Amino acid sequence: MAPIRILVVDDSVVIRKLLSDTLSGDRALEVVGAASDGHIALAKIPLLKPDLITLDVEMPVMNGLETLAAVRKLYPKLPVIMFSTLTEHGAAATLDALSLGASDYATKPSNTGSPAVAIERIRIELIPKIKALCGVAPLKLVPLHGARPAVKVRLRSNPRIEIVAIGTSTGGPNALAEVLPRIANDFPVPIVVVQHMPPIFTRLLAERLASRSAIPVEEGSAGVVLSPGHAWIAPGDFHMKVINAGVNWRLNLNQGRPENSCRPAVDVLFRSVALAYGANVLGVVMTGMGSDGVLGAQHIRDAGGDVIIQDEASSVVWGMPGLVHASGLADAAYPLDRLAAEITRRVVQSRGPRPPDDLKSHAALEPPAK
């Protein structure tokens, strides 16, 4: 297979060299060119025909957002990864870029004091994203307890849904912006979310989603009592759990070891809601790379809850939901523009009166669609 062709766009000579040298060290990647501003980059794209662009946010002449807008008009399918600083301004600009159509982002190594540490950060964070967006990252099943069929049909008592837990990663900010603003302000249960993002980013994401949503959306904080019609997003660098505290359920934050190289991790949240709520959980796995959420989905299903996923066609990367589907843990798959309505339907239907002979879950009979 031919290597992935990358164009590096950054006004810093040091960053361009660091990126070029590090990325070229992977045999699956080839840096075919570099540019110091957006105008130069736009001129090089038709000549170099890159498979992917890494794009700095702050540049002279033509900044990253202006460049991204131009790239999207000319090359709507070309993957673009923003390479931004881990600052309030950098986070805000990155969220702007994602809303303008950037495929993903990575944060620049800062204050490491060591080129070796900076190189390792790029290898761990950026290279897997490049491969996933260019379709070369293989789907690998996480070992589960025993073999599972492609679709596991269950006879169940249709438990009343008391909480919705959502996990997402690559493409998640835009996906959440399609789902949470479509949830009505009388939504009867709490929503808890893990979006893989660093500190600052998660707070700004929650603020942006809150400004567009009928329900309150906040970054999670320790000890908060969960209430209906309210969404909490796990803060960057903290795992978020739901714990049963007497008559209430509360959020618990910790900085335990990363799981699936993630903190916050979807698996941590999903395990906790399965433990706290038993069968009364609806898990939702949306677009994202990697396997985070698969083992957590198994905990939800084993406790008697349901798990639905975003479908392949509407996912930026069908890694997380794809692996849940391949593991036989998805009750159904839906396109992004139907997820909010389906979440609402399932929650409301589970909590309303049902005929006594309605013993089979609608979800259990609905095959996951690709």
C-alpha positions in Angstrom: 0.0 0.0 0.0 1.3 3.4 -0.9 2.1 5.7 2.1 -0.3 8.4 3.2 0.8 11.7 1.6 0.8 14.6 4.1 1.2 18.3 3.7 2.4 20.1 6.8 1.2 23.7 7.2 2.7 25.8 10.0 4.4 29.1 10.3 7.0 27.8 12.7 10.2 26.3 11.1 10.8 24.3 14.3 7.3 22.7 14.2 7.4 22.0 10.5 10.7 20.2 10.9 9.5 18.4 14.1 6.3 17.2 12.3 8.1 16.3 9.1 10.8 14.3 10.8 8.4 12.5 13.2 5.7 11.7 10.7 8.3 10.5 8.0 9.7 8.1 10.6 6.6 6.0 10.2 6.8 3.9 7.0 3.0 4.3 6.4 3.4 8.1 6.1 5.2 10.4 3.7 5.5 14.2 4.2 5.3 15.4 0.6 5.6 19.1 1.4 5.4 21.9 3.9 4.0 25.5 3.8 4.4 28.4 6.2 0.9 30.0 5.5 -2.4 29.3 4.0 -1.8 30.9 0.6 1.3 28.8 0.0 -0.6 25.7 1.1 -3.5 26.3 -1.3 -1.0 26.6 -4.1 0.7 23.4 -3.2 -2.3 21.2 -2.8 -3.0 20.6 -6.6 0.7 20.0 -7.2 1.4 17.6 -4.3 -2.1 16.0 -4.1 -1.8 15.2 -0.4 -4.1 12.6 1.3 -4.2 14.7 4.5 -3.2 18.2 5.8 -2.0 19.2 9.2 -2.9 22.8 9.7 -1.7 25.3 12.2 -4.3 27.7 13.7 -2.3 30.9 14.1 -0.4 31.9 10.9 0.4 35.2 9.2 -1.0 36.1 5.8 -3.8 33.5 5.9 -4.6 31.9 9.2 -5.8 28.3 9.8 -9.5 29.1 9.9 -9.3 31.0 6.6 -7.3 28.3 5.0 -9.7 25.6 6.2 -12.7 27.4 4.8 -10.9 27.7 1.4 -9.8 24.0 1.5 -13.4 22.9 2.3 -14.7 24.8 -0.7 -12.1 23.4 -3.1 -11.5 19.9 -1.6 -14.5 19.0 0.6 -13.4 15.4 1.2 -9.7 16.2 2.0 -9.0 15.3 5.7 -7.6 18.2 7.7 -6.2 17.9 11.3 -5.8 21.1 13.2 -2.6 21.4 15.1 -3.2 23.8 17.9 -1.9 25.0 21.3 -3.4 23.8 24.6 -4.6 27.3 25.6 -8.0 29.0 25.9 -7.5 30.8 22.6 -6.2 27.6 20.9 -9.1 25.6 22.2 -11.7 28.1 21.1 -10.1 28.3 17.6 -10.0 24.5 17.3 -13.7 24.2 18.2 -14.3 26.9 15.5 -12.3 24.9 13.0 -14.2 21.7 13.8 -17.5 23.5 13.2 -16.1 24.7 9.9 -15.3 21.1 8.8 -11.9 20.2 10.2 -11.7 16.4 10.5 -9.9 16.3 13.9 -7.3 18.1 15.9 -4.1 17.4 17.9 -2.5 19.6 20.5 1.1 20.9 20.1 3.7 19.6 22.5 4.4 22.5 24.8 6.8 23.1 27.7 8.1 19.5 27.4 11.7 20.7 27.6 12.7 17.6 25.6 12.6 17.0 21.8 12.2 13.3 22.5 9.1 13.9 24.6 7.6 16.1 21.9 8.3 13.5 19.3 6.6 10.8 21.4 3.6 13.0 22.0 3.2 13.4 18.2 3.6 9.7 17.6 1.0 8.8 20.2 -1.6 11.5 19.5 -1.3 12.5 15.9 -0.1 9.5 13.9 -3.1 7.2 14.9 -5.5 10.0 13.9 -3.9 10.4 10.5 -4.1 6.7 9.8 -7.7 6.5 11.1 -8.9 9.4 8.9 -7.2 7.9 5.9 -8.7 4.5 6.4 -5.6 2.4 7.2 -6.2 1.8 10.9 -7.6 -1.8 11.2 -10.7 -2.6 13.3 -9.6 -5.0 16.0 -12.1 -6.8 18.1 -11.5 -6.4 21.8 -11.6 -9.9 23.5 -14.9 -10.3 25.2 -16.2 -13.1 27.5 -17.2 -15.7 25.1 -18.2 -15.5 21.4 -21.1 -13.2 20.5 -23.4 -13.3 17.5 -23.5 -10.4 15.1 -26.8 -9.4 16.6 -27.8 -10.7 20.0 -31.6 -10.8 20.3 -32.8 -10.8 23.9 -36.2 -11.5 25.6 -36.5 -8.6 28.0 -38.9 -6.8 30.2 -38.3 -3.4 28.5 -36.8 -1.7 31.6 -37.6 1.9 32.3 -34.7 4.1 31.1 -33.4 6.4 33.9 -30.2 7.7 32.4 -28.6 8.2 28.9 -24.8 7.7 28.7 -23.0 8.9 25.5 -19.4 8.2 24.4 -17.7 9.7 21.4 -14.3 10.9 20.1 -13.2 11.9 16.6 -16.0 13.9 15.0 -17.7 14.0 18.3 -18.0 17.8 18.9 -20.0 18.2 15.7 -22.0 15.1 16.3 -22.9 16.2 19.8 -23.9 19.6 18.3 -26.4 17.6 16.1 -27.8 15.6 19.0 -28.0 17.6 22.2 -29.6 20.7 20.7 -32.4 18.4 19.5 -33.2 17.2 23.0 -36.4 18.9 24.4 -36.2 20.9 27.6 -38.7 18.4 29.3 -36.4 15.4 28.7 -37.1 13.2 31.6 -33.7 11.7 32.5 -30.1 13.0 32.9 -27.5 12.7 30.2 -23.8 12.0 30.8 -21.2 12.3 28.1 -17.6 11.4 27.5 -16.0 13.2 24.6 -12.2 12.6 24.3 -10.7 16.1 24.7 -8.1 17.7 26.9 -8.8 20.3 29.7 -10.1 23.7 28.6 -11.5 22.1 25.4 -14.3 20.2 27.3 -15.4 23.3 29.2 -15.6 25.4 26.1 -17.4 22.6 24.3 -20.0 22.4 27.1 -20.5 26.2 26.9 -21.0 26.1 23.2 -23.4 23.2 23.3 -25.3 24.9 26.2 -25.7 28.1 24.1 -27.5 26.0 21.3 -29.5 23.6 23.5 -32.8 23.7 25.3 -31.4 21.6 28.1 -28.6 22.8 30.4 -25.2 21.4 29.3 -22.2 21.7 31.7 -18.8 20.3 32.3 -19.1 17.7 35.0 -17.9 18.5 38.5 -17.4 16.3 41.6 -20.4 15.7 43.8 -23.1 17.1 41.4 -26.5 15.5 41.9 -27.9 14.3 38.6 -31.2 15.7 37.6 -33.6 15.1 34.6 -33.2 17.2 31.5 -29.6 18.1 32.2 -26.4 17.0 30.4 -22.8 16.8 31.8 -19.6 16.4 29.8 -16.6 14.8 31.5 -13.8 17.3 32.1 -10.6 16.8 30.2 -7.9 14.7 32.1 -10.5 13.3 34.5 -12.5 10.1 34.5 -16.2 10.7 35.2 -18.3 8.2 37.0 -21.9 8.1 38.3 -22.3 6.7 41.8 -25.4 5.9 43.8 -25.5 8.2 46.9 -28.6 7.1 48.9 -31.7 8.5 47.1 -29.5 10.4 44.7 -27.0 9.7 41.9 -23.9 11.9 41.9 -20.9 12.5 39.6 -17.5 11.4 40.8 -14.3 12.5 39.2 -10.9 10.9 39.5 -7.5 10.8 37.8 -7.1 7.1 37.8 -4.9 5.5 35.1 -6.0 6.1 31.5 -8.0 3.4 29.9 -7.7 2.8 26.1 -5.0 5.6 26.4 -7.9 7.9 27.3 -8.8 10.0 30.3 -11.7 10.6 30.4 -12.6 7.1 29.1 -16.0 6.0 27.9 -15.5 2.5 29.4 -15.2 4.1 32.9 -18.4 6.0 32.6 -20.4 3.1 31.0 -19.2 0.7 33.8 -20.3 3.1 36.4 -23.8 3.7 35.0 -24.3 -0.1 34.6 -23.4 -0.5 38.3 -25.4 2.4 39.5 -28.6 2.0 37.4 -28.6 -1.7 36.4 -30.8 -2.3 33.4 -32.2 1.2 33.4 -29.5 2.6 31.1 -29.4 3.6 27.4 -25.8 3.7 26.2 -25.0 5.6 23.0 -21.7 5.2 21.1 -21.0 7.8 18.4 -18.2 8.5 15.9 -14.7 8.0 17.1 -11.4 6.1 16.6 -10.2 3.3 18.8 -12.0 0.8 21.0 -13.1 2.9 24.0 -16.7 2.0 24.8 -16.7 -1.6 23.7 -16.1 -3.2 27.1 -18.3 -0.5 28.7 -21.1 -1.4 26.3 -20.7 -5.0 27.3 -21.3 -4.0 31.0 -24.4 -2.1 30.0 -25.8 -5.0 28.0 -24.9 -7.6 30.7 -26.8 -5.5 33.3 -29.9 -5.5 31.0 -29.6 -2.1 29.4 -29.6 -1.2 25.7 -26.8 0.2 23.5 -27.3 2.0 20.2 -24.7 3.4 17.9 -24.1 6.0 15.2 -24.1 4.3 11.8 -21.0 4.0 9.6 -22.1 6.4 6.8 -22.6 9.4 9.2 -19.5 8.7 11.3 -16.2 10.6 10.7 -14.4 7.5 11.9 -16.4 4.2 12.5 -14.0 2.9 15.0 -15.7 3.0 18.4 -19.3 2.4 17.1 -18.0 -0.1 14.5 -16.3 -2.2 17.1 -19.4 -2.2 19.4 -21.4 -3.4 16.3 -18.8 -6.1 15.4 -18.8 -7.3 19.0 -22.5 -8.0 18.8 -23.3 -5.3 21.5 -25.3 -2.8 19.4 -29.1 -3.1 19.6 -29.4 -0.8 16.6 -27.5 1.8 14.5 -28.9 5.1 13.3 -27.6 8.0 11.2 -26.6 11.1 13.1 -29.6 13.1 12.1 -31.9 10.5 13.7 -30.1 9.8 16.9 -31.7 12.5 19.0 -35.2 11.5 18.0 -34.4 7.8 18.6 -32.9 8.6 22.1 -36.0 10.6 22.9 -38.3 7.9 21.6 -36.7 5.1 23.5 -36.6 7.0 26.8 -40.2 8.3 26.6 -41.5 4.9 25.4 -39.8 3.0 28.2 -41.3 5.3 30.8 -44.9 5.3 29.5 -47.6 2.7 29.9 -47.1 -0.5 27.9 -49.4 -3.4 27.1 -48.7 -6.3 29.6 -47.8 -8.7 26.7 -45.2 -6.3 25.3 -42.3 -8.5 26.6 -39.9 -8.1 23.6 -37.9 -5.0 23.3 -38.3 -3.2 20.0 -34.6 -2.6 20.1 -33.8 -6.2 20.5 -35.5 -7.0 17.2 -34.0 -4.2 15.2 -30.8 -5.2 13.5 -27.8 -2.8 13.5 -27.6 -1.1 10.1 -24.3 -0.4 8.4 
